[in-house]
Amino acid sequence: MEEKQISQTQLCALLWAGLMAPAAELLPAVTLPAAGRGAWLSALAAAPVFLLYGWMLAKVSRCSGGLAGAVRQALGPVLGRLALAAFLLWGELLLALRLRLCAQRLIASGERDGSLWFFLPAAALLTLWMARGKLAAFARAGQVFLAVLLTAAGAVLALSLFQSRPEHLLPLWRGDVVPVLRAAVPLLGVLGYGVFAAFLLGDTEPAQRRDWLLWGGGGCLLLALEQAVVIGNLGPELAQRLSSPFFALAKSVGVEGAFQRVESIIAALWTFADFTLLGTLAFALWKIGAALVPKAGQKPAVTAALAPGAVLGIAAFPEGVQAAAFGREAALWGNLILGLAVPAAVFLAAWGRGMLRQDPYLVYKTAEKAEDIAAGENPEKKTEKSEKSD
């Protein structure tokens, strides 16, 4: 519990455990309109972009002790703060959306009707409890959650694999290349949730590039397999009409003499993915808030983020269908802008300023001292104070 940093393996576990929540809800429904039966290849088409952006975010984060500091330093004091404010507001909206969808899944997994007024505040309180703790403890929990989720998803896909029909997936030819590339766009919107995990890179121990290639490539490969099994079982037309094809597939899974219907169990286990994504968002909002208001503490920051998130989760989506529609459309476009466009601008600005060619520690300390001078604080006195406190 005394650890201050987490490993890249733990961060990648948090990333993929959290991404399994929107992936199970949206894939392959959002990729089918563009590519039809070739939609399962969209994850492979999106993999190079996803891997490239992961490398870019890690590169700029090392120059300033974290992604939030990199945004502020690369874009300047004005544009940098505006970009961080945009991340803060968008993360708050996604937090409200995920709280609402998590509560709806908890209601759906029960045998009796439940109350949104109970499940959503309960989910918010549990997320608050996790986010007020240590990041290292949350990261270790994320590894356990990922193991449970992969086991559950593997069981559903394995039991459904032999029921797949090849004609739902093949044949594919050169004319399907452009539709598959077009289908990679909404899939990148799903993966765009992961940009908030990048704000925790400042608390991550240095790692080899090969680790990210294995995690990123392996995750995209599993998303391709999941879409292939869903489309192969349900068919492109039916899978496109369903709101959550993966959970619909779980309804048909069973083993004679053992269990017949597991959709409630799968829906309940998927709350691990919801809480991982919610906790990651809460920690990221704290990091962003600390970059905007340096004196912001962890516990007040996550409390200030989750309180309005819970209220918005109830008030902003009066009907469950509206929440699902927002997550399927507007949320993906917002993730594309803040998960792809803004990080690309930050990387190019950092490269133009020479930040990527300098020593990361010196760049960070120089920018920190410049901010102290601009704020009218004597940096020498600040150093003396820090040495005395140490």
N, C-alpha and C positions, 0 to 999 in steps of 0.2 A: 504493500500500500504506500510505501515511501517513494516509489518510482515516479520520476517527473517526465520521462520520455517513454514513448511506445515504439515498437519496432515497425518496420514497413509491412511486415506480415500481418500484424495486428490491425494496422490502418486499412490494408487491403481487405481483411476480413470484415471490418466495419463497412467498407464501401460496398462489397458485394452482398453482404447480409441485408443492408438497407435497400439496395437496388432490387432485390428479389421481391419487394412489396409492389412497386409499380410495374415491374416486369410481369408478374403473375396476373395482374389486373388488365394490362394493356396489350401484351403480346400473345398471339400475332394479330389481334384485331386491328391495330393501328397501321400495320405494315401490309396487310392483305389488300386494301383498296388500291395500292400503287403497283403491287407485284403479283397479285393472285397467288397461284400455287408455288411461285418462286420466292414468296415472302420469307421463307425460312433461311434463305441465303443472305438476307439483309444484315444479319448480325456479323457475318464474315466480311461483308462489304464495309461495314462501319468500323471494324476492328482496327485498320490502320490509322484512321482519324482519332479514335479513342486512345490508342497507344501513343500517338504523337502528342496529343493534348496532355496526357499524363506526364510525359517527359517534359513538356514546356512548363507546366505548372510546378513541377519539382525543381526545374532549373531556376526559375525566377524566385521561388520561395527560399532557396538556399542563399540568395543574395541579400536577404533582408530579414531573416529570422522568421519567415512566415509569409503566406500569400497576402494577408491583409496589409502588411508593411510593404510588400512589393507593389501592390496596387497604388498605394499612396505615394511611394517614391517614384515609380515609373511614370505615372500620369500627372504628377505634380500635386501641390496642396489643394487646388480647387477641384480639378477633374477627378483627382484621386478620392477625395472625400465624397464627391457626388457619386462615383462608382460604388464606393463602399456603402453609401446610403441606399443605393439601388439594390445592392445585394442584401442589405438589412431588411428592407421592405419586402422584397421578393421572398426571402427566407421566412419572414413572418407569415406571409400568405400561404406558402407551402406548408408551414407548420400547422396552420389552421386547417388546411385541406387534409393533411395526413391524419390529424387528430379525428376529423370527421369520418374519413374512410375507415380508420381503425375502429372507431366506435360502431360503425355500421357493420363491419365484419364480425365484431364480437356479438352484436345482436343477431346476425344471421346464423352464427354457429350454434346458438342455443335452441333448445326444443320449444321454448316458450318465447312469447314476445317480450322484448326488453325495452328499457327506456333510454333514449339518447341522453337525457339529462343526468343519468347515472353513469353510463359507460364513458362518455366523453370527458367529464371531469375526472373520473377515475384514471383514464389513460393519461390525462394531463398531469395529475399528481404523481403517477408512477414515473413519467418522463422527467418531471421536476426532481424527484428523488434521485434518479440516475445522474442527471446533469449537474446536480449540486455536489456530487461526489468527485472522486479523482478520475481523471481521464484514463489512467492505466487500468483501474479496476473495470471501467466501462469497456475498454478494449479487450480485456480478457473475457468478459461476458460476451462480447461480440463474436469471439472465436467459437464459443460454445453454441451461440445462436446459429452461426453459419453451419456448424456441423449438424445440428438438428434439422435445419432447413434443407440442406443438401440430402440428408438421409430421407426425409419425407418426400422431397421432389423426385429423388431417384427411385423411390418405391412406386410412386404414381406413374412415372414415365416408363419404368421397366415393365410394370403390369399392363401398360397400354401399348407397348412397343409392337407386340405380335398381332395386335388388332389393327395396325395401320395398313392402309391400302396404298400401294405404290402409285396408282393412277392419280391420287390426290396431290402427289409431289412431282411427278415426272410425266412426260418428258419436258426438258427445258432446252432452249437453243439460243442462238445469238440475239434474237429479238427480245429475249428476256433480260438482257444485260442492263439496259437503261431503266426498265421498271424496278429491277432489284436495287440499283443505285438510288433511285428515287425513294424506294422504301426504306433505305438506310437513314433518311432524314428524320422521320418520326422516331426511329429507334435511337438515334443520337439524342433526341429530345428526352427519351426515357433515361438514357445514360447521363443526361445533363444534371440529374439530381446529384451526381457524384462530385460536382464542382464544390459543394459545401464540405465534403470530406477533405478536399484539398486545403481548406483553411486550417486543418490540423497538421499540415506538413511541418510547421515550425516546431512541433513537439515530437517529431519523428526522428529516430536515430538514422544516420547515414546508411544507405543500402546500395547494393549493386543494381545496375540497370537491368540485369537479367531477371531479377526478382519481379520487377514490374511487367516485363514481357511475358513471363509465365502466368502471372495473375490476370493481367489484362487480356491476353490472348486466350487463356483457358476459360475465363468468364464469358467472352464472346462466343467461344465454341459451344459452351453449355446453353447459351441463349439460342443458338442456331438449332441445337438438338431439341430443346423444349418446343420451339416453334414447329419443327418438323414432325414431332410426335403428335402435337395438337392438330395440325393441319391434316396429317395422315389419318387420324382417327375421325375427326369431325367433318373434314372436307372444307375447302376454301369458303364456300358460300355460307355454311352454317357457322363456322368459326368467326366470320366477319360480322355476323348479326348478333352474336353473343356479347354481353358486356364484359364477362371475365371468362375467356375460353379455357384457361387452365383449371379453374375451379369447376367449370362445367365438365371438363374431362374427368376430374376426380369423382364425380357422381357415378360414373360408369365403372369405376375400379372396384374390384372385389375378388376374393379368393373363396371358392366354394368350401363351405364347412368351417371357415375361419371368420371372415367378416365380409359383408356385402356392400356397405355404404360407408365411405370414409370422408365424404366432403366436409362434414362438421369438424372432424379431427384435423383435417388439413387447414381449414379456415381458422381454427383456433391456434394451431401451431404457427400460422403465418403472422400472428400478432408479434412474434419474435422479430420478424422483418420490420414490422411497423415501428416497434419500440427502438430498434437499432437505428432506423432512419430518423425517427423523432429525436433520439438522443444525439445523433450526429448533427442534426440541424441546430439543436439547442447549444451544443458546444461551439459550433461554427458561429452562431450569432453572438456568443460571448466574445469570441476572438475578433469579430468584426466590430462589435461595440467597443472593445478595448482599444482598437486602433483609432476609433473616432473620439472616444473619451478615455484617455489613458488611465484615469483613476477608477474606472469601472471594475468592480470586483466580480468574481465568478458567480457567487450565489445571488447577489442582487441582479446581475445581468440576465441570468437564465430565468429568474423569477419574473423579471420585467418582460421577457420574451414570451413565456408560456401563459401568463395571465391573459393578455389580449388575444393570444392564439386560441385559447379555449373559448373565449367569448365569440371570436370571429367564426370558429368552427361550427357554432350553433346558429349564429345570426346571419352569417354571409351566405349560407346554403340552406334555405328553408325546406328544400326537398332533397332527398338522397340522390335523385336522378340528376339534379343540377350539380352536385358535388362531383359525381362520376363524369358528367359531361365536361366540367371545367378541367378535371384531371386528364381527360382524353384530348382536349383541344388547346385551351389557353395555356395550361401548365407546360405542355410540350414546347410551344413557341417561346414562352418565357425562358425555359431551360436552354433552348438553342441560342437565344440572345446572350444570356448571362453565363451560359456554360461554354459557348464557343466564341461568339463575337468579342465579348469583353476580354476574356483571357488572351485571345489573339492580339488584341490591341495592347494589352499590358506587356506581352512578350516582345512585340515589335518596339514599343516605347523603351523597354528596358535594354533591348539590344542597341537601339539608337543612342541611348545615354551612356553606353559602355558599361552598364552594370554587370553584364554577363561575362565580361572579360577581366573584371577586377576581383580582388579577394573579397569573398562574401562578407567576412567579418568587418573589414575596413569600410566597405560600402554602407553597411548597416550603422556602424558607429558614427561615420561622417554625417549621414542623414539625421541621426538622432541628435548630434551636437548642433546641427544647423537649426533644427526645430526648437531646441532649447534657447538658442540665441534669438530666434524670431519671437519666441514667447517672452523674452525679456528676463530669462533666467540665466544666472551665471553657471556655466557648465563646470567650472573648477569647484565651486561650492557643492554642486550636485555630486561630483565625483567623491569629494571628501565625506559627504553624508552617506553615500553608498558604501564607502570603505569602512566607516564607523559602524554602519548597520551590519556589515559582514563580520 
